[in-house]
Amino acid sequence: QVQVVESGGGLVQPGGSLRLSCEASGSIFRISGMAWYRQAPRKRRELVASITNTATTFYDDSVKGRFTISRDNAKNTVYLQMNSLKPEDTAVYYCNVGQWDGAASRSYWGQGTQVTVSS
């Protein structure tokens, strides 16, 4: 089992910045990738950004150029640096950790952290 804990959310004005952190613990071997999702009110959960074990990154078009995903392998932690925040970025942000054991894939979710962008 892998435990996932997010932190760093809060209230920020439009144009401001936040950095989210996601720490994985437990059976952390063979982590294949980590990703950030978000779910806004009345919307489905959507992928925001991801990073693989080879450092390949993906960004949704809505955040490209504003958000940066990075990792610290020594701390088993992934970060999401969010700049130039917009009200449309308001959502609960969830961290997802993918694990590959050589035969099957598993994923683990954190409990989420609220990001609110408002004047």
Biopython code that builds the backbone (N, CA, C, O; Angstrom):
import numpy as np
from Bio.PDB.StructureBuilder import StructureBuilder

atoms = [
    (1, "GLN", "N", (0.827, -1.190, 0.000)),
    (1, "GLN", "CA", (0.000, 0.000, 0.000)),
    (1, "GLN", "C", (0.868, 1.250, 0.000)),
    (1, "GLN", "O", (1.959, 1.271, 0.571)),
    (2, "VAL", "N", (0.367, 2.275, -0.644)),
    (2, "VAL", "CA", (1.027, 3.564, -0.700)),
    (2, "VAL", "C", (0.093, 4.604, -0.095)),
    (2, "VAL", "O", (-1.085, 4.675, -0.445)),
    (3, "GLN", "N", (0.623, 5.398, 0.802)),
    (3, "GLN", "CA", (-0.128, 6.499, 1.384)),
    (3, "GLN", "C", (0.251, 7.788, 0.674)),
    (3, "GLN", "O", (1.422, 8.018, 0.375)),
    (4, "VAL", "N", (-0.744, 8.629, 0.404)),
    (4, "VAL", "CA", (-0.550, 9.849, -0.355)),
    (4, "VAL", "C", (-1.143, 11.006, 0.437)),
    (4, "VAL", "O", (-2.306, 10.962, 0.836)),
    (5, "VAL", "N", (-0.344, 12.036, 0.662)),
    (5, "VAL", "CA", (-0.784, 13.195, 1.432)),
    (5, "VAL", "C", (-0.440, 14.463, 0.672)),
    (5, "VAL", "O", (0.719, 14.701, 0.334)),
    (6, "GLU", "N", (-1.461, 15.281, 0.402)),
    (6, "GLU", "CA", (-1.272, 16.562, -0.263)),
    (6, "GLU", "C", (-1.268, 17.700, 0.756)),
    (6, "GLU", "O", (-1.836, 17.585, 1.841)),
    (7, "SER", "N", (-0.621, 18.790, 0.386)),
    (7, "SER", "CA", (-0.623, 19.988, 1.204)),
    (7, "SER", "C", (-0.332, 21.194, 0.322)),
    (7, "SER", "O", (0.108, 21.045, -0.818)),
    (8, "GLY", "N", (-0.578, 22.382, 0.848)),
    (8, "GLY", "CA", (-0.222, 23.604, 0.157)),
    (8, "GLY", "C", (-1.367, 24.398, -0.415)),
    (8, "GLY", "O", (-1.155, 25.497, -0.927)),
    (9, "GLY", "N", (-2.577, 23.875, -0.345)),
    (9, "GLY", "CA", (-3.716, 24.603, -0.867)),
    (9, "GLY", "C", (-4.068, 25.794, 0.004)),
    (9, "GLY", "O", (-3.551, 25.953, 1.110)),
    (10, "GLY", "N", (-4.958, 26.626, -0.517)),
    (10, "GLY", "CA", (-5.381, 27.797, 0.224)),
    (10, "GLY", "C", (-6.118, 28.774, -0.648)),
    (10, "GLY", "O", (-6.494, 28.464, -1.779)),
    (11, "LEU", "N", (-6.321, 29.962, -0.112)),
    (11, "LEU", "CA", (-7.003, 31.049, -0.807)),
    (11, "LEU", "C", (-5.968, 32.017, -1.355)),
    (11, "LEU", "O", (-5.070, 32.449, -0.633)),
    (12, "VAL", "N", (-6.096, 32.358, -2.633)),
    (12, "VAL", "CA", (-5.163, 33.261, -3.276)),
    (12, "VAL", "C", (-5.914, 34.148, -4.258)),
    (12, "VAL", "O", (-6.926, 33.733, -4.822)),
    (13, "GLN", "N", (-5.428, 35.358, -4.465)),
    (13, "GLN", "CA", (-6.042, 36.273, -5.417)),
    (13, "GLN", "C", (-5.644, 35.924, -6.848)),
    (13, "GLN", "O", (-4.591, 35.323, -7.064)),
    (14, "PRO", "N", (-6.467, 36.290, -7.826)),
    (14, "PRO", "CA", (-6.076, 36.069, -9.218)),
    (14, "PRO", "C", (-4.706, 36.670, -9.516)),
    (14, "PRO", "O", (-4.396, 37.783, -9.090)),
    (15, "GLY", "N", (-3.902, 35.923, -10.247)),
    (15, "GLY", "CA", (-2.543, 36.330, -10.543)),
    (15, "GLY", "C", (-1.526, 35.863, -9.532)),
    (15, "GLY", "O", (-0.324, 35.992, -9.760)),
    (16, "GLY", "N", (-1.978, 35.328, -8.426)),
    (16, "GLY", "CA", (-1.090, 34.854, -7.388)),
    (16, "GLY", "C", (-0.547, 33.472, -7.668)),
    (16, "GLY", "O", (-0.801, 32.884, -8.719)),
    (17, "SER", "N", (0.213, 32.958, -6.699)),
    (17, "SER", "CA", (0.887, 31.674, -6.849)),
    (17, "SER", "C", (0.691, 30.802, -5.620)),
    (17, "SER", "O", (0.522, 31.297, -4.505)),
    (18, "LEU", "N", (0.716, 29.516, -5.842)),
    (18, "LEU", "CA", (0.717, 28.517, -4.790)),
    (18, "LEU", "C", (1.599, 27.361, -5.224)),
    (18, "LEU", "O", (1.769, 27.118, -6.419)),
    (19, "ARG", "N", (2.159, 26.650, -4.260)),
    (19, "ARG", "CA", (2.877, 25.424, -4.549)),
    (19, "ARG", "C", (2.279, 24.286, -3.746)),
    (19, "ARG", "O", (2.271, 24.314, -2.515)),
    (20, "LEU", "N", (1.782, 23.292, -4.451)),
    (20, "LEU", "CA", (1.223, 22.110, -3.830)),
    (20, "LEU", "C", (2.295, 21.039, -3.694)),
    (20, "LEU", "O", (3.177, 20.913, -4.543)),
    (21, "SER", "N", (2.207, 20.272, -2.615)),
    (21, "SER", "CA", (3.127, 19.174, -2.378)),
    (21, "SER", "C", (2.349, 17.884, -2.205)),
    (21, "SER", "O", (1.238, 17.883, -1.674)),
    (22, "CYS", "N", (2.931, 16.798, -2.649)),
    (22, "CYS", "CA", (2.334, 15.480, -2.514)),
    (22, "CYS", "C", (3.436, 14.507, -2.120)),
    (22, "CYS", "O", (4.379, 14.282, -2.879)),
    (23, "GLU", "N", (3.313, 13.933, -0.934)),
    (23, "GLU", "CA", (4.302, 12.992, -0.440)),
    (23, "GLU", "C", (3.729, 11.581, -0.426)),
    (23, "GLU", "O", (2.641, 11.345, 0.098)),
    (24, "ALA", "N", (4.465, 10.661, -0.999)),
    (24, "ALA", "CA", (4.091, 9.254, -0.998)),
    (24, "ALA", "C", (4.917, 8.506, 0.039)),
    (24, "ALA", "O", (6.116, 8.746, 0.180)),
    (25, "SER", "N", (4.275, 7.607, 0.759)),
    (25, "SER", "CA", (4.962, 6.814, 1.770)),
    (25, "SER", "C", (4.387, 5.403, 1.780)),
    (25, "SER", "O", (3.378, 5.128, 1.130)),
    (26, "GLY", "N", (5.039, 4.516, 2.523)),
    (26, "GLY", "CA", (4.619, 3.127, 2.579)),
    (26, "GLY", "C", (5.415, 2.285, 1.605)),
    (26, "GLY", "O", (6.645, 2.338, 1.590)),
    (27, "SER", "N", (4.721, 1.509, 0.794)),
    (27, "SER", "CA", (5.363, 0.653, -0.205)),
    (27, "SER", "C", (5.668, 1.482, -1.440)),
    (27, "SER", "O", (4.971, 1.391, -2.451)),
    (28, "ILE", "N", (6.717, 2.290, -1.352)),
    (28, "ILE", "CA", (6.990, 3.294, -2.372)),
    (28, "ILE", "C", (7.884, 2.792, -3.498)),
    (28, "ILE", "O", (8.244, 3.558, -4.393)),
    (29, "PHE", "N", (8.241, 1.522, -3.462)),
    (29, "PHE", "CA", (9.071, 0.993, -4.534)),
    (29, "PHE", "C", (8.278, 0.921, -5.831)),
    (29, "PHE", "O", (7.056, 0.772, -5.821)),
    (30, "ARG", "N", (8.977, 1.026, -6.923)),
    (30, "ARG", "CA", (8.413, 0.892, -8.275)),
    (30, "ARG", "C", (7.289, 1.890, -8.545)),
    (30, "ARG", "O", (6.275, 1.549, -9.155)),
    (31, "ILE", "N", (7.480, 3.118, -8.085)),
    (31, "ILE", "CA", (6.556, 4.182, -8.443)),
    (31, "ILE", "C", (6.800, 4.536, -9.906)),
    (31, "ILE", "O", (7.912, 4.910, -10.278)),
    (32, "SER", "N", (5.782, 4.422, -10.725)),
    (32, "SER", "CA", (5.926, 4.666, -12.151)),
    (32, "SER", "C", (5.675, 6.116, -12.535)),
    (32, "SER", "O", (6.206, 6.593, -13.538)),
    (33, "GLY", "N", (4.876, 6.815, -11.752)),
    (33, "GLY", "CA", (4.587, 8.196, -12.052)),
    (33, "GLY", "C", (3.684, 8.813, -11.004)),
    (33, "GLY", "O", (3.071, 8.117, -10.195)),
    (34, "MET", "N", (3.619, 10.114, -11.036)),
    (34, "MET", "CA", (2.765, 10.847, -10.123)),
    (34, "MET", "C", (2.056, 11.935, -10.915)),
    (34, "MET", "O", (2.592, 12.456, -11.893)),
    (35, "ALA", "N", (0.861, 12.269, -10.489)),
    (35, "ALA", "CA", (0.051, 13.209, -11.245)),
    (35, "ALA", "C", (-0.813, 14.048, -10.321)),
    (35, "ALA", "O", (-1.112, 13.662, -9.191)),
    (36, "TRP", "N", (-1.201, 15.194, -10.828)),
    (36, "TRP", "CA", (-2.156, 16.064, -10.161)),
    (36, "TRP", "C", (-3.446, 16.120, -10.972)),
    (36, "TRP", "O", (-3.425, 16.352, -12.181)),
    (37, "TYR", "N", (-4.551, 15.907, -10.300)),
    (37, "TYR", "CA", (-5.880, 16.070, -10.851)),
    (37, "TYR", "C", (-6.594, 17.176, -10.085)),
    (37, "TYR", "O", (-6.161, 17.578, -9.005)),
    (38, "ARG", "N", (-7.687, 17.660, -10.653)),
    (38, "ARG", "CA", (-8.512, 18.611, -9.932)),
    (38, "ARG", "C", (-9.977, 18.372, -10.252)),
    (38, "ARG", "O", (-10.328, 17.859, -11.314)),
    (39, "GLN", "N", (-10.811, 18.752, -9.317)),
    (39, "GLN", "CA", (-12.247, 18.621, -9.487)),
    (39, "GLN", "C", (-12.920, 19.890, -8.977)),
    (39, "GLN", "O", (-12.908, 20.187, -7.783)),
    (40, "ALA", "N", (-13.498, 20.621, -9.905)),
    (40, "ALA", "CA", (-14.226, 21.837, -9.582)),
    (40, "ALA", "C", (-15.685, 21.494, -9.303)),
    (40, "ALA", "O", (-16.157, 20.428, -9.699)),
    (41, "PRO", "N", (-16.401, 22.385, -8.626)),
    (41, "PRO", "CA", (-17.819, 22.118, -8.368)),
    (41, "PRO", "C", (-18.583, 21.830, -9.651)),
    (41, "PRO", "O", (-18.423, 22.527, -10.654)),
    (42, "ARG", "N", (-19.408, 20.804, -9.608)),
    (42, "ARG", "CA", (-20.267, 20.408, -10.727)),
    (42, "ARG", "C", (-19.494, 19.943, -11.955)),
    (42, "ARG", "O", (-20.047, 19.920, -13.054)),
    (43, "LYS", "N", (-18.236, 19.575, -11.791)),
    (43, "LYS", "CA", (-17.442, 19.058, -12.894)),
    (43, "LYS", "C", (-16.785, 17.731, -12.512)),
    (43, "LYS", "O", (-16.635, 17.402, -11.335)),
    (44, "ARG", "N", (-16.401, 16.990, -13.537)),
    (44, "ARG", "CA", (-15.699, 15.745, -13.330)),
    (44, "ARG", "C", (-14.230, 16.010, -12.999)),
    (44, "ARG", "O", (-13.681, 17.059, -13.335)),
    (45, "ARG", "N", (-13.615, 15.046, -12.341)),
    (45, "ARG", "CA", (-12.202, 15.151, -12.043)),
    (45, "ARG", "C", (-11.395, 15.088, -13.345)),
    (45, "ARG", "O", (-11.662, 14.251, -14.208)),
    (46, "GLU", "N", (-10.412, 15.976, -13.477)),
    (46, "GLU", "CA", (-9.631, 16.048, -14.695)),
    (46, "GLU", "C", (-8.142, 16.069, -14.385)),
    (46, "GLU", "O", (-7.718, 16.541, -13.330)),
    (47, "LEU", "N", (-7.360, 15.552, -15.318)),
    (47, "LEU", "CA", (-5.905, 15.537, -15.180)),
    (47, "LEU", "C", (-5.340, 16.923, -15.448)),
    (47, "LEU", "O", (-5.673, 17.556, -16.450)),
    (48, "VAL", "N", (-4.490, 17.387, -14.552)),
    (48, "VAL", "CA", (-3.845, 18.685, -14.676)),
    (48, "VAL", "C", (-2.426, 18.544, -15.199)),
    (48, "VAL", "O", (-2.049, 19.200, -16.170)),
    (49, "ALA", "N", (-1.640, 17.690, -14.559)),
    (49, "ALA", "CA", (-0.247, 17.496, -14.934)),
    (49, "ALA", "C", (0.232, 16.158, -14.407)),
    (49, "ALA", "O", (-0.292, 15.648, -13.416)),
    (50, "SER", "N", (1.224, 15.593, -15.068)),
    (50, "SER", "CA", (1.787, 14.324, -14.629)),
    (50, "SER", "C", (3.275, 14.295, -14.913)),
    (50, "SER", "O", (3.782, 15.037, -15.754)),
    (51, "ILE", "N", (3.966, 13.421, -14.191)),
    (51, "ILE", "CA", (5.396, 13.235, -14.397)),
    (51, "ILE", "C", (5.710, 11.762, -14.195)),
    (51, "ILE", "O", (5.242, 11.148, -13.235)),
    (52, "THR", "N", (6.500, 11.195, -15.097)),
    (52, "THR", "CA", (6.836, 9.783, -15.038)),
    (52, "THR", "C", (8.149, 9.576, -14.302)),
    (52, "THR", "O", (8.808, 10.532, -13.892)),
    (53, "ASN", "N", (8.521, 8.296, -14.138)),
    (53, "ASN", "CA", (9.782, 7.984, -13.482)),
    (53, "ASN", "C", (10.989, 8.335, -14.339)),
    (53, "ASN", "O", (12.121, 8.309, -13.855)),
    (54, "THR", "N", (10.762, 8.661, -15.602)),
    (54, "THR", "CA", (11.825, 9.138, -16.473)),
    (54, "THR", "C", (11.770, 10.647, -16.663)),
    (54, "THR", "O", (12.455, 11.194, -17.527)),
    (55, "ALA", "N", (10.955, 11.316, -15.858)),
    (55, "ALA", "CA", (10.845, 12.774, -15.833)),
    (55, "ALA", "C", (10.108, 13.346, -17.033)),
    (55, "ALA", "O", (10.182, 14.549, -17.280)),
    (56, "THR", "N", (9.406, 12.518, -17.776)),
    (56, "THR", "CA", (8.553, 13.019, -18.840)),
    (56, "THR", "C", (7.319, 13.677, -18.236)),
    (56, "THR", "O", (6.676, 13.103, -17.357)),
    (57, "THR", "N", (6.988, 14.864, -18.698)),
    (57, "THR", "CA", (5.874, 15.613, -18.129)),
    (57, "THR", "C", (4.764, 15.813, -19.140)),
    (57, "THR", "O", (4.985, 15.802, -20.351)),
    (58, "PHE", "N", (3.566, 15.997, -18.611)),
    (58, "PHE", "CA", (2.397, 16.312, -19.402)),
    (58, "PHE", "C", (1.616, 17.405, -18.682)),
    (58, "PHE", "O", (1.507, 17.402, -17.456)),
    (59, "TYR", "N", (1.076, 18.339, -19.458)),
    (59, "TYR", "CA", (0.237, 19.392, -18.908)),
    (59, "TYR", "C", (-1.033, 19.528, -19.718)),
    (59, "TYR", "O", (-1.015, 19.460, -20.947)),
    (60, "ASP", "N", (-2.126, 19.720, -19.023)),
    (60, "ASP", "CA", (-3.350, 20.072, -19.713)),
    (60, "ASP", "C", (-3.195, 21.455, -20.341)),
    (60, "ASP", "O", (-2.510, 22.316, -19.790)),
    (61, "ASP", "N", (-3.825, 21.663, -21.478)),
    (61, "ASP", "CA", (-3.687, 22.934, -22.176)),
    (61, "ASP", "C", (-4.110, 24.126, -21.316)),
    (61, "ASP", "O", (-3.591, 25.229, -21.485)),
    (62, "SER", "N", (-5.034, 23.909, -20.410)),
    (62, "SER", "CA", (-5.541, 25.003, -19.602)),
    (62, "SER", "C", (-4.512, 25.551, -18.619)),
    (62, "SER", "O", (-4.657, 26.675, -18.140)),
    (63, "VAL", "N", (-3.471, 24.769, -18.312)),
    (63, "VAL", "CA", (-2.464, 25.203, -17.345)),
    (63, "VAL", "C", (-1.078, 25.311, -17.955)),
    (63, "VAL", "O", (-0.146, 25.746, -17.279)),
    (64, "LYS", "N", (-0.922, 24.935, -19.192)),
    (64, "LYS", "CA", (0.381, 24.955, -19.845)),
    (64, "LYS", "C", (0.952, 26.375, -19.851)),
    (64, "LYS", "O", (0.272, 27.331, -20.224)),
    (65, "GLY", "N", (2.204, 26.490, -19.435)),
    (65, "GLY", "CA", (2.855, 27.783, -19.344)),
    (65, "GLY", "C", (2.670, 28.478, -18.018)),
    (65, "GLY", "O", (3.361, 29.455, -17.732)),
    (66, "ARG", "N", (1.742, 27.989, -17.191)),
    (66, "ARG", "CA", (1.494, 28.586, -15.883)),
    (66, "ARG", "C", (1.871, 27.662, -14.735)),
    (66, "ARG", "O", (2.334, 28.120, -13.691)),
    (67, "PHE", "N", (1.674, 26.359, -14.926)),
    (67, "PHE", "CA", (1.952, 25.376, -13.885)),
    (67, "PHE", "C", (3.204, 24.588, -14.242)),
    (67, "PHE", "O", (3.501, 24.381, -15.419)),
    (68, "THR", "N", (3.931, 24.152, -13.228)),
    (68, "THR", "CA", (5.103, 23.314, -13.414)),
    (68, "THR", "C", (5.067, 22.163, -12.423)),
    (68, "THR", "O", (4.942, 22.378, -11.218)),
    (69, "ILE", "N", (5.175, 20.948, -12.928)),
    (69, "ILE", "CA", (5.238, 19.779, -12.065)),
    (69, "ILE", "C", (6.693, 19.344, -11.944)),
    (69, "ILE", "O", (7.434, 19.356, -12.927)),
    (70, "SER", "N", (7.097, 18.966, -10.751)),
    (70, "SER", "CA", (8.458, 18.522, -10.505)),
    (70, "SER", "C", (8.447, 17.471, -9.405)),
    (70, "SER", "O", (7.432, 17.263, -8.740)),
    (71, "ARG", "N", (9.572, 16.819, -9.222)),
    (71, "ARG", "CA", (9.649, 15.767, -8.213)),
    (71, "ARG", "C", (10.972, 15.824, -7.466)),
    (71, "ARG", "O", (11.973, 16.330, -7.972)),
    (72, "ASP", "N", (10.951, 15.297, -6.258)),
    (72, "ASP", "CA", (12.135, 15.114, -5.440)),
    (72, "ASP", "C", (12.163, 13.636, -5.081)),
    (72, "ASP", "O", (11.468, 13.201, -4.163)),
    (73, "ASN", "N", (12.957, 12.877, -5.798)),
    (73, "ASN", "CA", (12.966, 11.430, -5.607)),
    (73, "ASN", "C", (13.419, 11.030, -4.199)),
    (73, "ASN", "O", (12.925, 10.050, -3.642)),
    (74, "ALA", "N", (14.351, 11.782, -3.632)),
    (74, "ALA", "CA", (14.840, 11.457, -2.298)),
    (74, "ALA", "C", (13.741, 11.572, -1.251)),
    (74, "ALA", "O", (13.768, 10.865, -0.243)),
    (75, "LYS", "N", (12.784, 12.450, -1.479)),
    (75, "LYS", "CA", (11.689, 12.659, -0.537)),
    (75, "LYS", "C", (10.393, 12.000, -0.980)),
    (75, "LYS", "O", (9.377, 12.108, -0.293)),
    (76, "ASN", "N", (10.418, 11.314, -2.128)),
    (76, "ASN", "CA", (9.210, 10.701, -2.684)),
    (76, "ASN", "C", (8.072, 11.708, -2.757)),
    (76, "ASN", "O", (6.937, 11.418, -2.378)),
    (77, "THR", "N", (8.394, 12.875, -3.244)),
    (77, "THR", "CA", (7.458, 13.989, -3.252)),
    (77, "THR", "C", (7.370, 14.601, -4.640)),
    (77, "THR", "O", (8.374, 14.735, -5.340)),
    (78, "VAL", "N", (6.168, 14.967, -5.023)),
    (78, "VAL", "CA", (5.939, 15.689, -6.261)),
    (78, "VAL", "C", (5.329, 17.039, -5.914)),
    (78, "VAL", "O", (4.553, 17.156, -4.966)),
    (79, "TYR", "N", (5.686, 18.054, -6.691)),
    (79, "TYR", "CA", (5.218, 19.404, -6.458)),
    (79, "TYR", "C", (4.463, 19.913, -7.674)),
    (79, "TYR", "O", (4.705, 19.482, -8.801)),
    (80, "LEU", "N", (3.559, 20.822, -7.432)),
    (80, "LEU", "CA", (2.890, 21.537, -8.503)),
    (80, "LEU", "C", (2.994, 23.019, -8.207)),
    (80, "LEU", "O", (2.290, 23.538, -7.341)),
    (81, "GLN", "N", (3.874, 23.699, -8.925)),
    (81, "GLN", "CA", (4.010, 25.142, -8.805)),
    (81, "GLN", "C", (2.976, 25.799, -9.700)),
    (81, "GLN", "O", (2.983, 25.593, -10.914)),
    (82, "MET", "N", (2.097, 26.579, -9.117)),
    (82, "MET", "CA", (0.999, 27.200, -9.843)),
    (82, "MET", "C", (1.187, 28.712, -9.821)),
    (82, "MET", "O", (1.130, 29.337, -8.762)),
    (83, "ASN", "N", (1.409, 29.290, -10.987)),
    (83, "ASN", "CA", (1.583, 30.724, -11.141)),
    (83, "ASN", "C", (0.447, 31.302, -11.975)),
    (83, "ASN", "O", (-0.261, 30.575, -12.673)),
    (84, "SER", "N", (0.286, 32.610, -11.892)),
    (84, "SER", "CA", (-0.741, 33.310, -12.667)),
    (84, "SER", "C", (-2.098, 32.640, -12.515)),
    (84, "SER", "O", (-2.784, 32.374, -13.502)),
    (85, "LEU", "N", (-2.472, 32.376, -11.289)),
    (85, "LEU", "CA", (-3.706, 31.647, -11.021)),
    (85, "LEU", "C", (-4.935, 32.444, -11.454)),
    (85, "LEU", "O", (-4.978, 33.670, -11.351)),
    (86, "LYS", "N", (-5.924, 31.711, -11.937)),
    (86, "LYS", "CA", (-7.178, 32.272, -12.411)),
    (86, "LYS", "C", (-8.333, 31.709, -11.590)),
    (86, "LYS", "O", (-8.206, 30.631, -11.009)),
    (87, "PRO", "N", (-9.453, 32.416, -11.532)),
    (87, "PRO", "CA", (-10.612, 31.873, -10.824)),
    (87, "PRO", "C", (-11.028, 30.495, -11.322)),
    (87, "PRO", "O", (-11.518, 29.681, -10.539)),
    (88, "GLU", "N", (-10.843, 30.223, -12.600)),
    (88, "GLU", "CA", (-11.201, 28.925, -13.157)),
    (88, "GLU", "C", (-10.323, 27.795, -12.648)),
    (88, "GLU", "O", (-10.641, 26.626, -12.862)),
    (89, "ASP", "N", (-9.217, 28.124, -11.973)),
    (89, "ASP", "CA", (-8.370, 27.106, -11.364)),
    (89, "ASP", "C", (-8.912, 26.630, -10.019)),
    (89, "ASP", "O", (-8.384, 25.678, -9.445)),
    (90, "THR", "N", (-9.944, 27.271, -9.518)),
    (90, "THR", "CA", (-10.527, 26.887, -8.237)),
    (90, "THR", "C", (-11.048, 25.459, -8.304)),
    (90, "THR", "O", (-11.862, 25.122, -9.164)),
    (91, "ALA", "N", (-10.573, 24.630, -7.392)),
    (91, "ALA", "CA", (-10.947, 23.221, -7.375)),
    (91, "ALA", "C", (-10.291, 22.550, -6.181)),
    (91, "ALA", "O", (-9.435, 23.132, -5.514)),
    (92, "VAL", "N", (-10.704, 21.326, -5.925)),
    (92, "VAL", "CA", (-9.964, 20.456, -5.031)),
    (92, "VAL", "C", (-8.924, 19.731, -5.868)),
    (92, "VAL", "O", (-9.257, 19.089, -6.864)),
    (93, "TYR", "N", (-7.677, 19.835, -5.466)),
    (93, "TYR", "CA", (-6.580, 19.218, -6.197)),
    (93, "TYR", "C", (-6.182, 17.916, -5.523)),
    (93, "TYR", "O", (-5.938, 17.876, -4.317)),
    (94, "TYR", "N", (-6.119, 16.851, -6.316)),
    (94, "TYR", "CA", (-5.816, 15.521, -5.824)),
    (94, "TYR", "C", (-4.521, 15.014, -6.432)),
    (94, "TYR", "O", (-4.254, 15.224, -7.616)),
    (95, "CYS", "N", (-3.725, 14.352, -5.623)),
    (95, "CYS", "CA", (-2.513, 13.709, -6.090)),
    (95, "CYS", "C", (-2.784, 12.229, -6.340)),
    (95, "CYS", "O", (-3.454, 11.569, -5.546)),
    (96, "ASN", "N", (-2.266, 11.721, -7.435)),
    (96, "ASN", "CA", (-2.386, 10.308, -7.765)),
    (96, "ASN", "C", (-1.002, 9.722, -7.977)),
    (96, "ASN", "O", (-0.176, 10.300, -8.684)),
    (97, "VAL", "N", (-0.751, 8.573, -7.363)),
    (97, "VAL", "CA", (0.534, 7.894, -7.458)),
    (97, "VAL", "C", (0.327, 6.561, -8.145)),
    (97, "VAL", "O", (-0.499, 5.756, -7.715)),
    (98, "GLY", "N", (1.073, 6.326, -9.209)),
    (98, "GLY", "CA", (0.992, 5.076, -9.946)),
    (98, "GLY", "C", (2.136, 4.155, -9.593)),
    (98, "GLY", "O", (3.273, 4.596, -9.423)),
    (99, "GLN", "N", (1.828, 2.860, -9.482)),
    (99, "GLN", "CA", (2.814, 1.857, -9.110)),
    (99, "GLN", "C", (2.757, 0.702, -10.103)),
    (99, "GLN", "O", (1.677, 0.234, -10.463)),
    (100, "TRP", "N", (3.916, 0.251, -10.539)),
    (100, "TRP", "CA", (4.023, -0.892, -11.425)),
    (100, "TRP", "C", (4.897, -1.939, -10.753)),
    (100, "TRP", "O", (6.065, -1.679, -10.462)),
    (101, "ASP", "N", (4.339, -3.128, -10.502)),
    (101, "ASP", "CA", (5.059, -4.185, -9.803)),
    (101, "ASP", "C", (5.660, -5.221, -10.739)),
    (101, "ASP", "O", (6.144, -6.257, -10.283)),
    (102, "GLY", "N", (5.637, -4.961, -12.022)),
    (102, "GLY", "CA", (6.150, -5.882, -13.008)),
    (102, "GLY", "C", (5.085, -6.721, -13.669)),
    (102, "GLY", "O", (5.337, -7.345, -14.700)),
    (103, "ALA", "N", (3.893, -6.747, -13.091)),
    (103, "ALA", "CA", (2.797, -7.533, -13.629)),
    (103, "ALA", "C", (1.493, -6.763, -13.706)),
    (103, "ALA", "O", (0.636, -7.070, -14.535)),
    (104, "ALA", "N", (1.337, -5.769, -12.850)),
    (104, "ALA", "CA", (0.087, -5.024, -12.809)),
    (104, "ALA", "C", (0.343, -3.601, -12.342)),
    (104, "ALA", "O", (1.351, -3.308, -11.698)),
    (105, "SER", "N", (-0.588, -2.730, -12.680)),
    (105, "SER", "CA", (-0.529, -1.335, -12.263)),
    (105, "SER", "C", (-1.536, -1.071, -11.152)),
    (105, "SER", "O", (-2.637, -1.623, -11.149)),
    (106, "ARG", "N", (-1.152, -0.236, -10.227)),
    (106, "ARG", "CA", (-2.034, 0.211, -9.163)),
    (106, "ARG", "C", (-1.907, 1.722, -9.036)),
    (106, "ARG", "O", (-0.883, 2.302, -9.398)),
    (107, "SER", "N", (-2.940, 2.345, -8.525)),
    (107, "SER", "CA", (-2.885, 3.780, -8.284)),
    (107, "SER", "C", (-3.470, 4.096, -6.918)),
    (107, "SER", "O", (-4.328, 3.376, -6.407)),
    (108, "TYR", "N", (-2.993, 5.181, -6.343)),
    (108, "TYR", "CA", (-3.401, 5.592, -5.009)),
    (108, "TYR", "C", (-3.710, 7.080, -5.020)),
    (108, "TYR", "O", (-2.994, 7.875, -5.630)),
    (109, "TRP", "N", (-4.782, 7.440, -4.339)),
    (109, "TRP", "CA", (-5.242, 8.827, -4.286)),
    (109, "TRP", "C", (-5.021, 9.442, -2.921)),
    (109, "TRP", "O", (-5.149, 8.778, -1.893)),
    (110, "GLY", "N", (-4.686, 10.721, -2.928)),
    (110, "GLY", "CA", (-4.700, 11.488, -1.708)),
    (110, "GLY", "C", (-6.102, 11.995, -1.413)),
    (110, "GLY", "O", (-7.027, 11.770, -2.194)),
    (111, "GLN", "N", (-6.257, 12.676, -0.291)),
    (111, "GLN", "CA", (-7.563, 13.167, 0.128)),
    (111, "GLN", "C", (-7.920, 14.517, -0.486)),
    (111, "GLN", "O", (-9.068, 14.953, -0.396)),
    (112, "GLY", "N", (-6.960, 15.176, -1.103)),
    (112, "GLY", "CA", (-7.211, 16.425, -1.788)),
    (112, "GLY", "C", (-6.886, 17.640, -0.941)),
    (112, "GLY", "O", (-6.901, 17.584, 0.289)),
    (113, "THR", "N", (-6.595, 18.733, -1.617)),
    (113, "THR", "CA", (-6.362, 20.013, -0.968)),
    (113, "THR", "C", (-7.082, 21.096, -1.760)),
    (113, "THR", "O", (-6.994, 21.138, -2.987)),
    (114, "GLN", "N", (-7.789, 21.965, -1.061)),
    (114, "GLN", "CA", (-8.623, 22.980, -1.703)),
    (114, "GLN", "C", (-7.787, 24.160, -2.164)),
    (114, "GLN", "O", (-6.990, 24.707, -1.401)),
    (115, "VAL", "N", (-7.976, 24.547, -3.412)),
    (115, "VAL", "CA", (-7.383, 25.759, -3.973)),
    (115, "VAL", "C", (-8.520, 26.679, -4.395)),
    (115, "VAL", "O", (-9.361, 26.300, -5.211)),
    (116, "THR", "N", (-8.545, 27.876, -3.844)),
    (116, "THR", "CA", (-9.567, 28.851, -4.178)),
    (116, "THR", "C", (-8.900, 30.126, -4.679)),
    (116, "THR", "O", (-8.076, 30.721, -3.985)),
    (117, "VAL", "N", (-9.261, 30.537, -5.883)),
    (117, "VAL", "CA", (-8.715, 31.743, -6.497)),
    (117, "VAL", "C", (-9.854, 32.746, -6.608)),
    (117, "VAL", "O", (-10.782, 32.554, -7.395)),
    (118, "SER", "N", (-9.784, 33.810, -5.823)),
    (118, "SER", "CA", (-10.889, 34.759, -5.759)),
    (118, "SER", "C", (-10.394, 36.113, -5.281)),
    (118, "SER", "O", (-9.470, 36.204, -4.473)),
    (119, "SER", "N", (-11.029, 37.169, -5.795)),
    (119, "SER", "CA", (-10.710, 38.517, -5.374)),
    (119, "SER", "C", (-11.437, 38.868, -4.088)),
    (119, "SER", "O", (-11.288, 39.978, -3.577)),
]
sb = StructureBuilder()
sb.init_structure("model")
sb.init_model(0)
sb.init_chain("A")
sb.init_seg("    ")
for serial, (resi, resn, name, xyz) in enumerate(atoms, 1):
    if name == "N":
        sb.init_residue(resn, " ", resi, " ")
    sb.init_atom(name, np.array(xyz, "f"), 0.0, 1.0, " ", f" {name:<3s}", serial, name[0])
structure = sb.get_structure()
